[in-house]
Amino acid sequence: MDMKMTSSIASGIAATMAVGAAAYLLSGRSPKARKKQLQRKAGQAIQAVGDVMDGLSTMMK
């Protein structure tokens, strides 16, 4: 994999996360509970993306 493909994958993942977050915000939960769970899920998603990027960079070495 070259760096351009890795960048495309990362931007695709980021776009998917943004769409998912917007859809989640439109669901019918209370704002306080929704905010707390969104923060938790966003942190997990960011960590997962970091793990994927780390794995890709390890494979390229």
Secondary structure, DSSP 8 states (H G I E B T S, - for coil): --HHHHHHHHHHHHHHHHHHHHHHHTSSS-HHHHHHHHHHHHHHHHHHHHHHHHHHHHHH-
